[in-house]
Amino acid sequence: MRTRFLTIPLALGALACPIGASVGGFTPATGPAGITVVVRSDSVTVGGELLEAADTAMLVVDNQTVWLIPYRVVRGARFEKRGSLSFGGRRAPDRSQLAEMRLLSRFPQGLAPELLQRLLQAHQQREPAVVRR
């Protein structure tokens, strides 16, 4: 009888304890922004919000510029609270990496052309700045 009275409070106490990561500090889960990424190529390092992860390139915006970064020029990419993704040299991410990147971006379904144009206008650009190497 005594063990039954101890078991119930212990079970309720265990259920009340959070298990795993919370969404409170994870940017994509708390608002419309994408995750912060720092991408390094041979010529430049770009840090900003991941807007879109397309099949051949990612779109990143910093305070001043909208960047189109083809995966073939990426030497390394570090994602906020997710760590690094290795593309195996200069290859595109595999399917699972690409799926994760899309979920972490502001526009996981892709960025509509009209919206991209409005974003470029807001940054006084005609087209995204392309990282070439």
C-alpha positions in Angstrom: 0.0 0.0 0.0 2.8 2.3 0.9 4.6 1.8 -2.4 1.5 2.7 -4.3 1.4 6.1 -2.6 5.1 6.7 -3.4 4.7 5.5 -7.0 2.0 7.9 -8.0 3.9 11.1 -7.0 7.1 9.8 -8.5 5.4 9.1 -11.8 3.7 12.5 -11.9 7.0 14.2 -11.0 8.7 12.4 -13.9 6.0 13.4 -16.3 6.4 17.1 -15.3 10.1 17.2 -16.2 10.9 18.4 -19.7 12.8 15.9 -21.8 14.9 17.0 -24.8 15.5 20.4 -26.3 13.0 23.2 -25.9 11.8 25.4 -28.7 12.1 28.6 -26.7 15.7 29.3 -27.9 15.4 27.9 -31.4 14.9 30.8 -33.9 12.8 29.0 -36.6 10.4 27.6 -34.0 9.7 30.9 -32.3 9.0 33.2 -35.2 9.2 33.6 -39.0 12.9 34.1 -39.2 15.2 31.5 -40.6 18.3 30.3 -38.8 21.6 32.2 -38.8 24.2 30.7 -41.0 27.9 31.5 -41.7 29.0 30.2 -45.1 32.7 30.2 -46.1 34.0 30.0 -49.7 37.4 30.6 -51.1 36.8 34.3 -51.6 34.3 35.4 -49.0 32.6 34.6 -45.7 28.9 35.4 -45.6 26.9 35.5 -42.4 23.2 36.1 -42.2 19.7 34.6 -42.2 19.1 31.5 -44.3 16.1 32.5 -46.5 16.0 29.5 -48.9 17.8 26.3 -49.5 17.2 25.4 -53.2 18.5 22.4 -55.1 21.7 24.1 -56.3 22.2 27.1 -54.1 21.2 28.8 -50.8 19.9 32.4 -50.5 21.2 34.3 -47.4 20.5 37.9 -46.4 22.8 39.9 -44.1 22.2 43.5 -43.0 23.0 44.9 -46.4 23.0 42.3 -49.1 21.0 39.4 -50.5 23.4 36.6 -51.4 23.0 33.6 -53.7 25.6 31.0 -52.7 25.9 28.0 -55.0 26.8 24.8 -53.2 29.7 24.2 -55.5 31.6 27.1 -54.0 30.8 26.3 -50.3 33.9 25.3 -48.3 32.0 25.2 -45.0 28.7 26.2 -43.5 27.9 26.6 -39.8 24.2 26.8 -38.7 23.1 28.4 -35.5 22.5 25.8 -32.8 22.8 23.0 -35.4 26.5 23.0 -36.1 28.4 22.4 -39.3 27.2 20.7 -42.4 29.8 19.1 -44.6 28.9 18.8 -48.2 31.8 16.5 -48.9 34.0 19.1 -50.5 32.3 21.1 -53.2 29.2 19.0 -53.7 25.6 19.9 -53.0 24.1 18.7 -49.7 22.6 15.2 -49.8 18.8 14.8 -49.6 18.6 14.6 -45.8 20.9 17.7 -45.4 18.9 19.6 -47.9 15.6 18.7 -46.2 17.0 19.9 -42.9 18.3 23.1 -44.4 14.9 23.8 -45.9 13.2 23.3 -42.6 15.7 25.8 -41.0 15.1 28.5 -43.6 12.6 31.3 -43.5 11.0 30.0 -46.7 11.1 26.2 -46.5 8.6 25.9 -49.5 10.8 28.3 -51.6 10.8 32.0 -52.1 8.2 33.3 -54.6 9.7 35.4 -57.4 7.6 38.4 -56.5 8.7 38.3 -52.9 12.3 38.0 -53.9 12.0 41.1 -56.0 10.5 43.0 -53.1 13.3 41.8 -50.9 15.9 42.9 -53.4 14.3 46.3 -53.8 14.4 46.8 -50.0 18.2 46.1 -50.2 18.5 48.3 -53.3 19.6 45.4 -55.5 18.4 44.3 -58.9 19.5 40.7 -58.3 21.2 38.7 -55.6 25.0 39.1 -55.2 26.4 35.8 -56.4 29.4 34.2 -54.6 31.5 32.9 -57.5 34.3 31.2 -55.7 
